[in-house]
Amino acid sequence: MDRGRLEAFSDGVFAVAITLLALNLAVPGPGHGPLGHQLVHRWPEFVAYAISFFTIGIIWVNHHALFRTIDAIDRVLVFLNLLLLFFVVAIPFATATMAAYLRGGGPDAHLATAVFNGVFLGMSLAFGGLFSHTMRRHLLAVRVEPALERRALIRFTIGTAAYAIAVGVAFVSAEAALVISALVAVYYVFERTPSRPVDQPSEPRVMT
């Protein structure tokens, strides 16, 4: 499989997942009280949408940046990419579930928020595995010094650890867990993968 086909498939999945998030954004409509009250009452849906939208968007940006540096594609990389997409597609489900139960509070709200952050944790682990594999198998077109590689992996680990903490915190405070997931999204805005220092990317090698 060449890089273009893999990226095109991945972009399609990202586009579908980020679009599905909007399907939950609705208000009951006229006859159900003032519009302002309806909007305030549905704040969990809007908060969950914002966090998930920017998280998927950031994953897409970093995924694109990583694949621009990849010079070779092997079978393991393809399946690691599929694992990442598995969790990306699950984000709309986790978002809708968390938003539906958060407002009611209680054990269900805690569990729903834990599932929400658990999907983000799985996504982060998959992306970290994808990044680590490209490093270990030397699939990047740019040379990355061992010290830089270690620092990059540590930065990935920080975000993953934060999601793991958020899963635990969700069982104590769903709102605090939401704050953590939002902060991780901000963190990943500044997380950068190695970039190719050339104008025209080379054709990637295909490995089996």
C-alpha positions in Angstrom: 0.0 0.0 0.0 1.4 3.4 -0.9 1.3 6.4 1.4 -1.2 8.4 -0.7 -3.8 5.6 -0.5 -3.3 5.2 3.3 -3.5 8.9 3.9 -6.6 9.3 1.7 -8.4 6.5 3.6 -7.4 8.0 6.9 -8.6 11.5 5.9 -12.0 10.0 4.9 -12.3 8.4 8.3 -11.3 11.6 10.1 -13.9 13.6 8.0 -16.7 11.2 8.8 -15.9 11.0 12.5 -15.7 14.8 12.9 -19.0 15.2 11.0 -20.9 12.7 13.1 -20.1 14.8 16.2 -22.6 17.5 14.9 -25.5 15.1 14.7 -25.9 15.4 18.5 -26.2 19.2 18.4 -30.0 19.9 18.6 -32.5 21.6 20.8 -36.1 20.5 21.4 -37.4 23.5 19.5 -40.4 25.8 19.9 -42.9 24.9 22.6 -40.2 23.6 25.0 -39.4 26.9 26.8 -37.2 29.9 25.9 -34.4 29.1 23.5 -31.8 30.5 25.9 -32.9 28.0 28.5 -32.8 25.1 26.1 -29.2 26.1 25.0 -28.0 26.3 28.6 -29.7 23.1 29.5 -27.8 21.2 26.8 -24.4 22.6 27.8 -22.9 19.1 28.1 -23.5 18.4 24.4 -21.8 21.7 23.4 -18.8 21.1 25.7 -18.4 17.5 24.6 -18.7 18.6 21.0 -16.0 21.2 21.3 -13.5 18.9 23.1 -14.1 16.1 20.6 -14.0 18.3 17.5 -10.7 19.9 18.4 -9.2 16.6 19.6 -10.1 14.9 16.3 -8.8 17.9 14.4 -5.5 17.9 16.2 -5.1 14.2 15.6 -5.7 14.8 11.9 -3.1 17.6 11.8 -0.5 15.6 13.7 -1.3 12.5 11.6 -0.7 14.5 8.4 2.5 15.9 9.8 3.8 12.5 10.7 2.9 10.9 7.4 4.7 13.7 5.5 7.9 12.5 7.1 7.4 8.8 6.5 9.6 7.3 3.8 8.6 3.7 4.1 5.4 1.9 4.9 5.3 -1.7 6.3 2.4 -4.0 7.2 2.7 -3.2 11.0 2.3 0.5 10.3 -0.8 -0.1 8.3 -2.4 -2.0 11.1 -1.3 0.5 13.8 -3.0 3.2 11.6 -6.1 1.1 11.5 -6.0 0.8 15.3 -5.8 4.6 15.6 -8.8 5.0 13.3 -10.7 2.4 15.4 -10.6 4.8 18.3 -11.2 7.9 16.2 -14.4 6.4 14.9 -15.5 5.6 18.5 -15.1 9.2 19.6 -18.6 10.3 18.3 -20.2 7.4 20.3 -18.3 8.3 23.4 -19.1 12.0 23.0 -22.8 11.4 22.6 -22.9 8.9 25.6 -21.0 11.3 27.9 -23.2 14.3 26.9 -26.4 12.3 27.5 -25.5 11.2 31.0 -23.4 14.0 32.3 -26.3 16.3 33.0 -28.1 13.7 35.2 -25.1 13.2 37.4 -24.6 10.1 39.5 -22.7 6.8 38.7 -23.8 6.8 35.1 -22.3 10.3 34.5 -19.0 9.1 36.1 -19.0 6.0 33.9 -19.9 7.8 30.7 -17.1 10.3 31.3 -14.7 7.5 32.0 -15.6 5.9 28.7 -15.2 9.2 27.0 -11.7 9.6 28.3 -11.0 5.9 27.8 -11.5 6.3 24.1 -9.1 9.2 24.0 -6.7 7.1 26.0 -6.9 4.3 23.4 -6.5 6.9 20.6 -3.4 8.3 22.3 -1.8 4.9 22.9 -2.5 4.0 19.2 -0.9 7.2 17.9 2.0 6.8 20.3 2.5 3.2 19.0 2.3 4.4 15.4 4.9 7.1 16.1 7.2 4.8 18.1 7.0 2.2 15.3 8.2 4.7 12.7 11.1 5.6 14.9 12.2 2.0 15.8 11.9 0.8 12.2 13.6 3.9 10.8 10.7 4.6 8.5 11.1 8.4 8.5 12.8 10.3 5.7 14.5 12.6 8.2 17.1 11.4 10.6 16.1 11.8 14.2 18.8 11.8 16.8 18.2 9.4 19.7 17.9 12.2 22.2 15.2 13.9 20.2 13.5 10.6 19.7 13.4 10.1 23.5 12.0 13.6 24.1 9.4 13.1 21.5 8.2 9.8 23.0 8.2 11.4 26.4 5.9 14.2 25.1 3.5 11.6 23.7 3.6 9.8 27.0 2.6 12.9 28.9 -0.6 13.3 27.0 -1.4 9.6 27.3 -0.8 9.7 31.1 -3.1 12.7 31.4 -5.9 10.7 29.7 -5.3 7.8 32.0 -5.5 10.1 35.0 -8.7 11.6 33.5 -10.3 8.1 33.4 -9.7 7.7 37.1 -10.7 11.2 38.0 -14.0 10.7 36.1 -15.2 8.4 38.9 -14.7 11.2 41.4 -15.6 14.2 39.4 -16.9 14.1 35.8 -16.4 17.8 35.3 -12.8 17.7 36.4 -12.2 14.8 34.0 -13.6 17.0 31.2 -11.3 19.8 32.1 -8.3 17.4 31.9 -9.3 16.2 28.4 -9.7 19.8 27.3 -6.2 20.6 28.6 -4.8 17.6 26.8 -6.3 18.9 23.5 -4.6 22.3 24.1 -1.3 20.4 24.9 -1.5 18.5 21.6 -1.9 21.7 19.6 1.8 22.4 20.4 3.0 18.8 20.1 4.9 18.5 16.9 6.3 15.5 15.0 9.5 15.7 13.0 9.0 17.6 9.7 10.5 17.0 6.3 12.9 19.8 5.4 12.3 19.7 1.7 9.7 21.2 -0.7 8.8 18.1 -2.6 8.2 14.9 -0.6 9.8 11.8 -2.0 7.9 8.7 -3.0 7.7 6.4 0.0 9.2 3.0 0.0 6.7 0.1 0.6 7.9 -2.6 3.0 6.3 -5.9 3.7 
